[in-house]
Amino acid sequence: MERQIKLIWDFRGPDSNKTAEHHEIHLKDFIKTEALDMLNITGVERISDIHSLAFWVVPESDMKKFRDILKPHRATVYT
């Protein structure tokens, strides 16, 4: 089974959670526009009051393509 990679966008500041939630909307729009319905694991995580993140999980074989298009801040293996 192919590894899954979690692409991550970090947001900081008092409005970080709202910004991350808004970014997730754009990720879902991208998935829909590109007809990538099988790649629909997205989400938002609140790390603290001033740090939240939005993420999208993609197969490792597609990671470079989406990394170059969407410019995530970082990535990690999804478990």
C-alpha positions, 0 to 999 in steps of 0.5 A: 500500500502506498504511503499517504502524505499530509500536506500542511499549511500553517497559520498564526495569529488570533484569527489563525483558526478562521484562516485555516478553516477558510483555506480548507474551503479552497482546498476542497474547491481545488479537489472538486475543480480538478475532479480529485474526489478520491483524494478528499481527506482534508481538515483543520487542526487547532494547535493553540489559540494563535496557531492552526493548520489546514491539511490535505492528505495525498498519495506519495506518488502525487505529492510533488505535483500538488506540492509544486502547485499549492505550495504547502509550508510542510508535509509529513507522513499521514498515519 
